[in-house]
Amino acid sequence: MKEGGIMKTATRKDIIDLGFSQYYADKSFKECKRLLVNKGYSFYRNSKIKRIPISIVEEVLHISWEE
């Protein structure tokens, strides 16, 4: 998840840019945040958080994120 101390993150727009619809991106983003909260990262409950770790996106969408 981290490279050189920097965590790679994604936004809803990044998910859309992968080819997913706005609806699916929103739904997936909410699911990612819910999983993060369940894993103990309660600050992801905040609706103002617009970036999430790419690793959780990969887990939810069953994809491999390559730049």
C-alpha positions as CSV (number, residue, x, y, z in Angstrom):
1,M,0.0,0.0,0.0
2,K,2.9,2.4,0.7
3,E,5.8,3.2,-1.6
4,G,8.5,5.4,-0.1
5,G,6.2,6.4,2.8
6,I,3.4,7.7,0.5
7,M,0.1,5.9,0.4
8,K,-1.5,5.6,-3.0
9,T,-5.1,6.8,-2.9
10,A,-8.1,7.0,-5.3
11,T,-11.2,9.2,-5.6
12,R,-14.6,8.5,-7.1
13,K,-13.4,10.2,-10.3
14,D,-10.4,7.8,-10.5
15,I,-12.9,4.9,-10.4
16,I,-15.0,6.5,-13.2
17,D,-11.8,7.0,-15.2
18,L,-11.3,3.2,-15.1
19,G,-14.5,2.8,-17.0
20,F,-17.1,2.4,-14.3
21,S,-20.4,4.4,-14.3
22,Q,-21.0,7.2,-11.8
23,Y,-23.5,5.1,-10.0
24,Y,-21.2,2.1,-9.7
25,A,-18.3,4.4,-8.6
26,D,-20.4,6.0,-5.9
27,K,-21.7,2.6,-4.7
28,S,-18.2,1.1,-4.7
29,F,-16.6,4.1,-2.9
30,K,-19.2,3.8,-0.1
31,E,-18.5,0.1,0.2
32,C,-14.8,0.8,0.4
33,K,-15.3,3.4,3.2
34,R,-17.6,1.0,5.0
35,L,-15.0,-1.8,4.9
36,L,-12.3,0.7,6.2
37,V,-14.6,1.6,9.1
38,N,-15.1,-2.1,9.9
39,K,-11.3,-2.6,9.9
40,G,-11.0,0.1,12.6
41,Y,-10.4,3.2,10.5
42,S,-13.3,5.2,12.0
43,F,-12.2,8.5,10.5
44,Y,-13.5,7.2,7.1
45,R,-17.1,7.7,8.5
46,N,-16.5,11.4,7.7
47,S,-18.4,12.3,4.5
48,K,-15.7,14.9,3.7
49,I,-13.1,12.3,3.1
50,K,-12.8,12.0,-0.7
51,R,-9.7,9.8,-1.0
52,I,-9.3,6.2,0.0
53,P,-6.4,3.8,-0.3
54,I,-6.1,2.0,-3.7
55,S,-5.6,-1.3,-1.9
56,I,-9.2,-1.3,-0.6
57,V,-10.5,-0.3,-4.1
58,E,-8.6,-3.3,-5.5
59,E,-10.2,-5.5,-2.9
60,V,-13.8,-4.3,-3.5
61,L,-13.6,-4.2,-7.3
62,H,-11.4,-7.3,-7.7
63,I,-9.0,-5.5,-9.9
64,S,-5.3,-4.8,-10.0
65,W,-4.5,-1.0,-10.1
66,E,-1.6,-0.2,-12.3
67,E,-0.4,3.2,-13.2
